[in-house]
Amino acid sequence: MSLVFPHTFVPWFRAVAPYIHAYRGKTFVVGLTGEAIAAGKLNAIVQDLAILHAIGIKLVLVHGFRPQVDDQLKAKGHASRFSHGIRITDPVALDSAQEAAGQLRFEIEAAFSQGLPNTPMANATVRVVSGNFLIARPVGIVDGVDFMHSGVVRRVDGAAIRRAIDIGALVLLSPFGFSPTGEAFNLTMEDVATKAAVALKADKLLFLTELPGIRENVDDPDSDIDTEMALADAKRLLASLPPPAKPTDAAFYLRHCVAACEGGVERSHILPFAVDGAILQEIFTHDGIGTMVVDEKLESLREATPDDVGGILQLIEPFERDGTLVRRERHEIERDIANYVVIEHDGIIFGCAALYPYPEAKTGEMAALTVAADWQGYGDGERMLKRIEQRARALGLESIFVLTTRTMHWFLKRGFHPVDAEWLPEARKRKYNWDRRSQVLVKKLV
């Protein structure tokens, strides 16, 4: 039996809880490459999807089958042919694709039906629904190449998919579509997933791919992964890249992420299937593991509202418990919420600060400056400090001050200097806790 250590598990579970609240009832479309299935990752990925389903996330899963079709063609002594990054689907390739799709659908449904003890599938009930949700048209002839039975998505029956996921089913889409006359077309997983996400106005589109993400320097295989790209930056990068010829080209999945965001999907992701739990790490951690394309930066520094009280309380509670911050009751924060600014990421508050002005003394107290422990070191404390300084100047204050027992050096590095507690405005001095012996630090604003 493995040991569970409360000192690591409990803080982790509490940190995950806000994401669970934020994502319940949201719609995610997941594009799963055939390469991931061929690499033996299906069961682990299905277990992670079952966890998402269990917490109330509505799921559409689109599977690919490139290597499986290649294997079928090879067994038949028939060569795979591609052009413009798309398979040329002749009659033999169409038969092979239909066989591969049927086999994969069987494997995926079987994986969601397992209920082994001591796995995430124990006691799970995930109903998988498939159907003719896609209307397709032929790719046709491009630059003299006849793609025959290869197609692109013309229309997604989003209303039918929505009805299925709203009653708790997981919808499974194969990369096949049919024309109004009943002709079958071989589609790409990426096109199906993108069009389905746009039709559903999904909250997330996630591609589990061969790529670890988009690197900050696409020409340097050792450069860091760009974990968050604004849509405008993604479009500029895409314009600078050559047309993709294979799935491992940076532009291959990036173009679909851009198309999804332009079509109304809030966030699109490129994740490595080689990393165990990649979906969980991307969704439930601050920086994620792959690349996320978003229409605008998710981190926003803004004025607090009454709806933020719960998030602020959850944020500051650990620091109150260890004595870094003075305890504040809920009614105090509700009363003073107009004094607060917050930083949120993807709907989760992970930083806050408040300004309490003393206009008669032309100064103000910056209080409750907090950044969640896991998200420190990224400059967010300084961003909130600058916002508090802006608010203080707008009120005509000439200085701000803080009271601290443990973070004096952080403030000294940012222009504060120590003063005696007798310096405090009379109204604040009356509330000063002489037993706590907090250091008083002041920063001049003029």
Kinemage of the C-alpha trace (Angstrom):
@kinemage 1
@onewidth
@group {chain A} dominant
@subgroup {mainchain}
@vectorlist {calphas} color= white
{ca met a 1} P 0.000 0.000 0.000
{ca ser a 2} L 1.353 3.436 -0.898
{ca leu a 3} L 1.532 6.021 1.824
{ca val a 4} L -0.396 9.296 1.631
{ca phe a 5} L 1.364 12.146 3.386
{ca pro a 6} L -1.116 14.740 4.693
{ca his a 7} L 1.500 17.515 4.685
{ca thr a 8} L 1.745 17.255 0.879
{ca phe a 9} L -1.634 15.832 -0.118
{ca val a 10} L -3.865 18.209 1.805
{ca pro a 11} L -2.287 21.475 0.539
{ca trp a 12} L -2.249 20.045 -2.989
{ca phe a 13} L -5.919 19.092 -2.856
{ca arg a 14} L -6.868 22.491 -1.484
{ca ala a 15} L -4.905 24.168 -4.276
{ca val a 16} L -6.772 22.102 -6.875
{ca ala a 17} L -10.219 22.807 -5.424
{ca pro a 18} L -10.641 26.262 -7.040
{ca tyr a 19} L -10.076 24.724 -10.473
{ca ile a 20} L -12.683 22.067 -9.762
{ca his a 21} L -15.197 24.793 -8.919
{ca ala a 22} L -14.204 26.837 -11.962
{ca tyr a 23} L -14.473 23.998 -14.493
{ca arg a 24} L -17.604 22.195 -13.336
{ca gly a 25} L -20.125 22.374 -16.164
{ca lys a 26} L -17.562 23.568 -18.718
{ca thr a 27} L -17.103 21.931 -22.116
{ca phe a 28} L -13.742 20.522 -23.196
{ca val a 29} L -12.973 19.023 -26.609
{ca val a 30} L -9.975 16.671 -26.534
{ca gly a 31} L -8.123 15.704 -29.701
{ca leu a 32} L -6.259 12.421 -29.164
{ca thr a 33} L -3.711 11.450 -31.800
{ca gly a 34} L -3.521 7.917 -33.109
{ca glu a 35} L 0.158 8.024 -32.159
{ca ala a 36} L -0.809 8.301 -28.485
{ca ile a 37} L -2.934 5.178 -28.760
{ca ala a 38} L -0.199 3.338 -30.654
{ca ala a 39} L 2.232 4.281 -27.874
{ca gly a 40} L 0.061 2.508 -25.286
{ca lys a 41} L -1.213 5.670 -23.580
{ca leu a 42} L -4.938 5.060 -24.061
{ca asn a 43} L -5.802 3.605 -20.647
{ca ala a 44} L -3.983 6.307 -18.692
{ca ile a 45} L -5.564 9.078 -20.774
{ca val a 46} L -9.028 7.533 -20.418
{ca gln a 47} L -8.562 7.395 -16.648
{ca asp a 48} L -7.664 11.093 -16.583
{ca leu a 49} L -10.686 11.933 -18.734
{ca ala a 50} L -12.864 9.910 -16.355
{ca ile a 51} L -11.632 12.119 -13.501
{ca leu a 52} L -12.618 15.232 -15.452
{ca his a 53} L -16.005 13.693 -16.204
{ca ala a 54} L -16.490 12.860 -12.520
{ca ile a 55} L -16.043 16.499 -11.466
{ca gly a 56} L -18.670 17.646 -13.939
{ca ile a 57} L -16.698 18.619 -17.042
{ca lys a 58} L -18.541 17.927 -20.305
{ca leu a 59} L -16.296 16.033 -22.703
{ca val a 60} L -16.058 15.472 -26.432
{ca leu a 61} L -13.232 13.128 -27.464
{ca val a 62} L -11.968 13.081 -31.050
{ca his a 63} L -9.512 10.312 -31.929
{ca gly a 64} L -6.982 10.229 -34.725
{ca phe a 65} L -5.731 7.158 -36.557
{ca arg a 66} L -2.784 8.026 -38.782
{ca pro a 67} L -0.440 5.186 -37.682
{ca gln a 68} L -3.294 2.683 -37.529
{ca val a 69} L -4.290 3.447 -41.130
{ca asp a 70} L -0.651 3.212 -42.169
{ca asp a 71} L -0.469 -0.238 -40.579
{ca gln a 72} L -3.609 -1.355 -42.382
{ca leu a 73} L -2.249 -0.128 -45.707
{ca lys a 74} L 1.103 -1.784 -45.103
{ca ala a 75} L -0.611 -5.087 -44.360
{ca lys a 76} L -2.392 -4.774 -47.695
{ca gly a 77} L 0.818 -3.931 -49.519
{ca his a 78} L -0.466 -0.470 -50.309
{ca ala a 79} L 1.608 2.687 -49.854
{ca ser a 80} L 0.495 5.661 -47.749
{ca arg a 81} L 0.396 8.889 -49.717
{ca phe a 82} L 0.223 12.436 -48.362
{ca ser a 83} L 0.191 15.908 -49.873
{ca his a 84} L -0.167 19.307 -48.192
{ca gly a 85} L -0.098 17.422 -44.869
{ca ile a 86} L -3.296 15.515 -45.790
{ca arg a 87} L -3.685 11.842 -46.632
{ca ile a 88} L -4.679 11.053 -50.207
{ca thr a 89} L -7.555 8.661 -49.597
{ca asp a 90} L -8.007 6.285 -52.514
{ca pro a 91} L -10.531 3.398 -52.235
{ca val a 92} L -7.996 1.122 -50.496
{ca ala a 93} L -7.061 3.856 -48.015
{ca leu a 94} L -10.748 4.551 -47.364
{ca asp a 95} L -11.356 0.888 -46.493
{ca ser a 96} L -8.279 0.898 -44.259
{ca ala a 97} L -9.452 4.058 -42.502
{ca gln a 98} L -12.890 2.571 -41.864
{ca glu a 99} L -11.340 -0.577 -40.423
{ca ala a 100} L -8.948 1.410 -38.230
{ca ala a 101} L -11.721 3.717 -37.002
{ca gly a 102} L -13.935 0.766 -36.069
{ca gln a 103} L -11.144 -0.924 -34.160
{ca leu a 104} L -10.170 2.254 -32.292
{ca arg a 105} L -13.748 3.074 -31.395
{ca phe a 106} L -14.060 -0.425 -29.916
{ca glu a 107} L -10.835 0.017 -27.903
{ca ile a 108} L -11.830 3.442 -26.605
{ca glu a 109} L -15.318 2.354 -25.562
{ca ala a 110} L -13.807 -0.693 -23.836
{ca ala a 111} L -11.335 1.521 -21.974
{ca phe a 112} L -14.172 3.728 -20.676
{ca ser a 113} L -16.105 0.616 -19.603
{ca gln a 114} L -13.429 -0.808 -17.333
{ca gly a 115} L -13.973 -0.577 -13.603
{ca leu a 116} L -10.862 -2.033 -12.039
{ca pro a 117} L -10.476 -1.515 -8.281
{ca asn a 118} L -7.796 0.909 -7.133
{ca thr a 119} L -7.874 2.837 -10.432
{ca pro a 120} L -9.627 6.092 -11.329
{ca met a 121} L -12.165 3.976 -13.254
{ca ala a 122} L -13.440 2.235 -10.103
{ca asn a 123} L -17.120 3.163 -9.610
{ca ala a 124} L -16.970 5.353 -12.727
{ca thr a 125} L -19.919 5.420 -15.075
{ca val a 126} L -18.977 7.066 -18.346
{ca arg a 127} L -21.500 6.557 -21.107
{ca val a 128} L -19.889 6.919 -24.539
{ca val a 129} L -22.069 8.153 -27.392
{ca ser a 130} L -21.057 8.092 -31.051
{ca gly a 131} L -23.032 9.036 -34.124
{ca asn a 132} L -23.219 10.788 -37.452
{ca phe a 133} L -22.597 14.239 -36.030
{ca leu a 134} L -20.437 15.434 -38.937
{ca ile a 135} L -21.353 16.583 -42.453
{ca ala a 136} L -18.326 16.594 -44.762
{ca arg a 137} L -17.329 17.661 -48.229
{ca pro a 138} L -14.406 16.535 -50.401
{ca val a 139} L -11.055 18.274 -50.323
{ca gly a 140} L -11.149 17.971 -54.101
{ca ile a 141} L -8.210 18.704 -56.358
{ca val a 142} L -5.539 21.004 -54.923
{ca asp a 143} L -2.517 22.084 -56.994
{ca gly a 144} L -3.240 19.237 -59.372
{ca val a 145} L -3.485 16.596 -56.615
{ca asp a 146} L -6.755 14.664 -56.396
{ca phe a 147} L -7.426 13.850 -52.758
{ca met a 148} L -10.297 11.520 -53.718
{ca his a 149} L -12.071 10.400 -50.518
{ca ser a 150} L -10.281 12.860 -48.218
{ca gly a 151} L -12.629 15.499 -46.862
{ca val a 152} L -13.037 18.473 -44.600
{ca val a 153} L -15.776 19.223 -42.100
{ca arg a 154} L -18.641 21.187 -43.611
{ca arg a 155} L -20.898 21.233 -40.566
{ca val a 156} L -20.983 19.869 -37.018
{ca asp a 157} L -24.333 19.013 -35.455
{ca gly a 158} L -23.509 20.960 -32.325
{ca ala a 159} L -27.084 20.842 -31.001
{ca ala a 160} L -27.123 17.020 -31.010
{ca ile a 161} L -23.683 16.831 -29.364
{ca arg a 162} L -24.783 19.372 -26.759
{ca arg a 163} L -27.865 17.316 -25.886
{ca ala a 164} L -25.696 14.246 -25.345
{ca ile a 165} L -23.074 15.901 -23.133
{ca asp a 166} L -25.727 17.807 -21.178
{ca ile a 167} L -27.191 14.505 -19.957
{ca gly a 168} L -23.759 13.292 -18.839
{ca ala a 169} L -22.545 11.290 -21.834
{ca leu a 170} L -19.092 11.562 -23.353
{ca val a 171} L -19.317 12.057 -27.104
{ca leu a 172} L -16.743 10.166 -29.170
{ca leu a 173} L -16.068 11.449 -32.681
{ca ser a 174} L -14.118 9.511 -35.293
{ca pro a 175} L -12.500 11.434 -38.165
{ca phe a 176} L -15.191 10.394 -40.614
{ca gly a 177} L -17.936 12.461 -42.126
{ca phe a 178} L -20.674 11.918 -44.652
{ca ser a 179} L -22.083 14.014 -47.439
{ca pro a 180} L -25.847 14.585 -47.763
{ca thr a 181} L -25.803 11.823 -50.390
{ca gly a 182} L -24.223 9.345 -47.944
{ca glu a 183} L -20.693 9.399 -49.369
{ca ala a 184} L -18.001 8.773 -46.727
{ca phe a 185} L -14.959 11.015 -46.345
{ca asn a 186} L -11.768 10.510 -44.414
{ca leu a 187} L -11.167 13.596 -42.250
{ca thr a 188} L -8.328 14.713 -40.013
{ca met a 189} L -8.664 14.548 -36.245
{ca glu a 190} L -7.392 18.124 -35.975
{ca asp a 191} L -10.055 19.503 -38.322
{ca val a 192} L -12.840 17.577 -36.577
{ca ala a 193} L -11.722 18.628 -33.084
{ca thr a 194} L -11.347 22.279 -34.073
{ca lys a 195} L -14.703 22.489 -35.859
{ca ala a 196} L -16.450 20.660 -33.011
{ca ala a 197} L -14.937 23.013 -30.420
{ca val a 198} L -16.048 26.063 -32.429
{ca ala a 199} L -19.552 24.664 -32.976
{ca leu a 200} L -19.936 24.004 -29.248
{ca lys a 201} L -18.218 27.255 -28.199
{ca ala a 202} L -16.140 24.995 -25.993
{ca asp a 203} L -14.231 26.403 -23.049
{ca lys a 204} L -11.108 24.434 -23.996
{ca leu a 205} L -9.695 22.550 -26.958
{ca leu a 206} L -6.853 20.243 -25.949
{ca phe a 207} L -4.622 18.378 -28.398
{ca leu a 208} L -2.640 15.434 -26.988
{ca thr a 209} L 0.197 15.284 -29.474
{ca glu a 210} L 3.739 14.209 -30.231
{ca leu a 211} L 4.876 17.768 -29.450
{ca pro a 212} L 5.776 18.982 -25.938
{ca gly a 213} L 4.279 22.333 -26.920
{ca ile a 214} L 5.528 25.348 -28.862
{ca arg a 215} L 9.035 26.372 -27.900
{ca glu a 216} L 9.921 29.993 -27.220
{ca asn a 217} L 12.497 29.633 -30.007
{ca val a 218} L 10.984 27.230 -32.528
{ca asp a 219} L 14.392 26.741 -34.158
{ca asp a 220} L 16.029 25.647 -30.899
{ca pro a 221} L 14.900 22.192 -29.721
{ca asp a 222} L 16.337 22.896 -26.263
{ca ser a 223} L 14.552 26.194 -25.629
{ca asp a 224} L 11.788 26.406 -23.032
{ca ile a 225} L 8.155 25.723 -23.828
{ca asp a 226} L 6.061 28.878 -24.225
{ca thr a 227} L 3.339 27.967 -21.745
{ca glu a 228} L 0.970 30.803 -22.668
{ca met a 229} L 0.668 32.582 -26.003
{ca ala a 230} L -1.640 35.481 -26.715
{ca leu a 231} L -3.634 34.868 -29.873
{ca ala a 232} L -1.983 37.836 -31.592
{ca asp a 233} L 1.473 36.420 -30.843
{ca ala a 234} L 0.437 32.963 -32.044
{ca lys a 235} L -0.810 34.431 -35.327
{ca arg a 236} L 2.436 36.331 -35.848
{ca leu a 237} L 4.469 33.194 -35.190
{ca leu a 238} L 2.268 31.157 -37.499
{ca ala a 239} L 2.737 33.694 -40.295
{ca ser a 240} L 6.510 33.346 -39.964
{ca leu a 241} L 6.541 29.537 -40.179
{ca pro a 242} L 6.531 27.466 -43.368
{ca pro a 243} L 3.365 25.462 -44.143
{ca pro a 244} L 3.435 22.276 -42.051
{ca ala a 245} L 4.274 19.065 -43.852
{ca lys a 246} L 4.027 16.693 -40.878
{ca pro a 247} L 2.454 16.648 -37.390
{ca thr a 248} L 5.750 17.365 -35.643
{ca asp a 249} L 6.067 20.734 -37.410
{ca ala a 250} L 5.358 23.618 -35.012
{ca ala a 251} L 2.686 25.077 -37.289
{ca phe a 252} L 0.710 21.826 -37.605
{ca tyr a 253} L -1.288 22.071 -34.363
{ca leu a 254} L -0.713 25.781 -33.802
{ca arg a 255} L -2.831 26.697 -36.836
{ca his a 256} L -5.747 24.721 -35.416
{ca cys a 257} L -5.354 26.370 -32.012
{ca val a 258} L -5.445 29.778 -33.674
{ca ala a 259} L -8.493 28.833 -35.743
{ca ala a 260} L -10.286 27.611 -32.616
{ca cys a 261} L -9.609 30.810 -30.667
{ca glu a 262} L -10.672 32.928 -33.627
{ca gly a 263} L -13.867 30.874 -33.750
{ca gly a 264} L -14.810 31.645 -30.156
{ca val a 265} L -13.051 28.913 -28.147
{ca glu a 266} L -11.607 30.561 -25.056
{ca arg a 267} L -8.399 28.532 -24.808
{ca ser a 268} L -6.661 25.942 -26.943
{ca his a 269} L -3.783 23.743 -25.814
{ca ile a 270} L -0.970 21.638 -27.283
{ca leu a 271} L 0.088 18.929 -24.821
{ca pro a 272} L 2.586 16.035 -24.938
{ca phe a 273} L 0.954 12.629 -24.649
{ca ala a 274} L 4.353 11.224 -23.624
{ca val a 275} L 4.025 12.909 -20.207
{ca asp a 276} L 1.831 10.914 -17.846
{ca gly a 277} L -1.119 12.997 -16.652
{ca ala a 278} L -0.453 15.820 -19.112
{ca ile a 279} L -4.132 16.837 -19.190
{ca leu a 280} L -4.359 16.954 -15.395
{ca gln a 281} L -1.138 18.952 -15.104
{ca glu a 282} L -2.291 21.436 -17.731
{ca ile a 283} L -5.717 21.968 -16.209
{ca phe a 284} L -4.977 21.888 -12.497
{ca thr a 285} L -1.654 23.733 -12.222
{ca his a 286} L -0.902 27.405 -12.665
{ca asp a 287} L 1.646 27.235 -15.491
{ca gly a 288} L 0.522 23.944 -17.012
{ca ile a 289} L 2.796 21.689 -19.009
{ca gly a 290} L 2.273 22.458 -22.702
{ca thr a 291} L 1.361 25.544 -24.699
{ca met a 292} L -1.942 27.387 -24.292
{ca val a 293} L -3.183 29.850 -26.890
{ca val a 294} L -5.629 32.401 -25.532
{ca asp a 295} L -7.292 35.453 -27.000
{ca glu a 296} L -5.807 37.595 -24.255
{ca lys a 297} L -3.490 37.082 -21.310
{ca leu a 298} L -5.281 35.165 -18.590
{ca glu a 299} L -3.507 36.901 -15.730
{ca ser a 300} L -5.382 40.090 -14.980
{ca leu a 301} L -4.738 42.673 -12.281
{ca arg a 302} L -8.013 44.369 -11.439
{ca glu a 303} L -10.117 45.996 -8.753
{ca ala a 304} L -11.786 43.514 -6.408
{ca thr a 305} L -15.546 42.935 -6.340
{ca pro a 306} L -17.802 41.372 -3.681
{ca asp a 307} L -17.658 38.113 -5.652
{ca asp a 308} L -13.929 37.923 -4.842
{ca val a 309} L -14.326 37.761 -1.058
{ca gly a 310} L -14.277 33.967 -0.923
{ca gly a 311} L -11.187 33.762 -3.111
{ca ile a 312} L -9.360 36.361 -1.012
{ca leu a 313} L -10.173 34.517 2.206
{ca gln a 314} L -8.903 31.254 0.760
{ca leu a 315} L -5.736 32.966 -0.449
{ca ile a 316} L -4.755 34.708 2.784
{ca glu a 317} L -5.799 31.962 5.233
{ca pro a 318} L -2.467 30.028 5.148
{ca phe a 319} L -0.531 33.257 5.751
{ca glu a 320} L -2.780 34.203 8.650
{ca arg a 321} L -2.300 30.729 10.090
{ca asp a 322} L 1.506 30.941 10.062
{ca gly a 323} L 1.484 34.500 11.454
{ca thr a 324} L 2.670 36.317 8.315
{ca leu a 325} L -0.612 38.234 8.100
{ca val a 326} L -2.949 39.552 10.775
{ca arg a 327} L -6.230 37.646 10.756
{ca arg a 328} L -9.133 39.336 8.955
{ca glu a 329} L -12.720 38.230 9.371
{ca arg a 330} L -14.991 37.746 6.394
{ca his a 331} L -17.184 40.710 7.327
{ca glu a 332} L -14.102 42.960 7.419
{ca ile a 333} L -13.098 41.999 3.887
{ca glu a 334} L -16.687 42.349 2.660
{ca arg a 335} L -16.847 45.800 4.236
{ca asp a 336} L -13.517 46.890 2.789
{ca ile a 337} L -13.640 45.119 -0.590
{ca ala a 338} L -13.396 48.415 -2.479
{ca asn a 339} L -9.906 48.846 -0.989
{ca tyr a 340} L -8.624 45.606 -2.576
{ca val a 341} L -7.005 44.730 -5.875
{ca val a 342} L -6.597 41.130 -7.009
{ca ile a 343} L -4.650 39.172 -9.584
{ca glu a 344} L -6.494 36.253 -11.108
{ca his a 345} L -5.424 33.588 -13.562
{ca asp a 346} L -8.022 31.620 -15.474
{ca gly a 347} L -10.655 32.674 -12.931
{ca ile a 348} L -8.542 31.766 -9.884
{ca ile a 349} L -7.415 34.530 -7.489
{ca phe a 350} L -3.777 34.051 -6.522
{ca gly a 351} L -2.777 37.540 -5.394
{ca cys a 352} L -4.326 40.452 -3.498
{ca ala a 353} L -3.472 43.718 -1.776
{ca ala a 354} L -5.434 46.530 -0.131
{ca leu a 355} L -4.965 50.267 0.362
{ca tyr a 356} L -6.365 51.950 3.482
{ca pro a 357} L -5.973 55.723 3.056
{ca tyr a 358} L -5.365 58.197 5.872
{ca pro a 359} L -5.933 61.423 3.936
{ca glu a 360} L -5.468 63.684 6.948
{ca ala a 361} L -1.865 62.462 7.134
{ca lys a 362} L -1.467 62.214 3.330
{ca thr a 363} L -0.482 58.571 3.628
{ca gly a 364} L -2.062 55.163 3.249
{ca glu a 365} L -1.472 51.640 4.484
{ca met a 366} L -0.867 48.836 2.024
{ca ala a 367} L -2.228 45.726 3.739
{ca ala a 368} L -2.735 42.040 2.965
{ca leu a 369} L -0.197 41.981 0.128
{ca thr a 370} L -0.283 38.277 -0.703
{ca val a 371} L 0.775 35.993 -3.537
{ca ala a 372} L -0.032 32.286 -3.280
{ca ala a 373} L 3.016 30.260 -2.280
{ca asp a 374} L 3.142 28.183 -5.472
{ca trp a 375} L 3.007 31.293 -7.686
{ca gln a 376} L 5.622 33.485 -6.056
{ca gly a 377} L 8.702 34.704 -7.888
{ca tyr a 378} L 6.988 35.888 -11.086
{ca gly a 379} L 6.807 39.608 -10.282
{ca asp a 380} L 3.139 39.696 -9.306
{ca gly a 381} L 3.863 41.241 -5.905
{ca glu a 382} L 5.564 44.158 -7.640
{ca arg a 383} L 2.652 44.536 -10.050
{ca met a 384} L 0.242 44.893 -7.141
{ca leu a 385} L 2.591 47.276 -5.359
{ca lys a 386} L 2.628 49.523 -8.439
{ca arg a 387} L -1.162 49.428 -8.650
{ca ile a 388} L -1.459 50.415 -4.974
{ca glu a 389} L 1.001 53.253 -5.560
{ca gln a 390} L -1.118 54.457 -8.509
{ca arg a 391} L -4.250 54.425 -6.375
{ca ala a 392} L -2.463 56.293 -3.594
{ca arg a 393} L -1.225 59.003 -5.963
{ca ala a 394} L -4.717 59.360 -7.437
{ca leu a 395} L -5.971 60.047 -3.893
{ca gly a 396} L -3.342 62.739 -3.399
{ca leu a 397} L -1.323 60.709 -0.879
{ca glu a 398} L 2.385 61.421 -0.513
{ca ser a 399} L 3.457 58.041 0.899
{ca ile a 400} L 2.349 54.515 1.640
{ca phe a 401} L 3.363 52.357 4.569
{ca val a 402} L 3.272 48.700 5.526
{ca leu a 403} L 3.420 46.788 8.783
{ca thr a 404} L 5.338 43.535 8.576
{ca thr a 405} L 7.029 41.003 10.818
{ca arg a 406} L 8.617 38.711 8.196
{ca thr a 407} L 8.949 40.375 4.813
{ca met a 408} L 10.900 43.517 5.656
{ca his a 409} L 13.701 42.848 3.164
{ca trp a 410} L 11.280 42.529 0.237
{ca phe a 411} L 9.972 46.012 0.930
{ca leu a 412} L 13.404 47.511 1.588
{ca lys a 413} L 14.503 46.408 -1.887
{ca arg a 414} L 11.542 48.292 -3.349
{ca gly a 415} L 12.167 51.715 -1.873
{ca phe a 416} L 10.653 51.456 1.603
{ca his a 417} L 12.571 52.550 4.678
{ca pro a 418} L 11.955 51.784 8.368
{ca val a 419} L 10.464 54.294 10.775
{ca asp a 420} L 9.404 54.177 14.397
{ca ala a 421} L 5.835 53.128 15.145
{ca glu a 422} L 5.253 56.606 16.561
{ca trp a 423} L 5.361 57.834 12.932
{ca leu a 424} L 1.995 56.193 12.202
{ca pro a 425} L -1.114 58.371 11.738
{ca glu a 426} L -2.996 58.764 14.996
{ca ala a 427} L -5.964 56.695 13.773
{ca arg a 428} L -3.659 53.823 12.815
{ca lys a 429} L -1.507 54.140 15.906
{ca arg a 430} L -4.542 53.466 18.081
{ca lys a 431} L -4.945 50.080 16.359
{ca tyr a 432} L -1.259 49.171 16.386
{ca asn a 433} L -0.549 45.879 18.169
{ca trp a 434} L 2.445 46.654 20.349
{ca asp a 435} L 2.785 42.990 21.341
{ca arg a 436} L 3.183 41.917 17.699
{ca arg a 437} L 5.987 44.518 17.271
{ca ser a 438} L 5.493 44.830 13.525
{ca gln a 439} L 8.109 46.791 11.594
{ca val a 440} L 6.749 49.998 10.050
{ca leu a 441} L 8.135 50.730 6.576
{ca val a 442} L 7.357 53.813 4.521
{ca lys a 443} L 7.768 54.657 0.853
{ca lys a 444} L 7.620 58.224 -0.426
{ca leu a 445} L 5.556 58.739 -3.569
{ca val a 446} L 6.610 62.288 -4.396
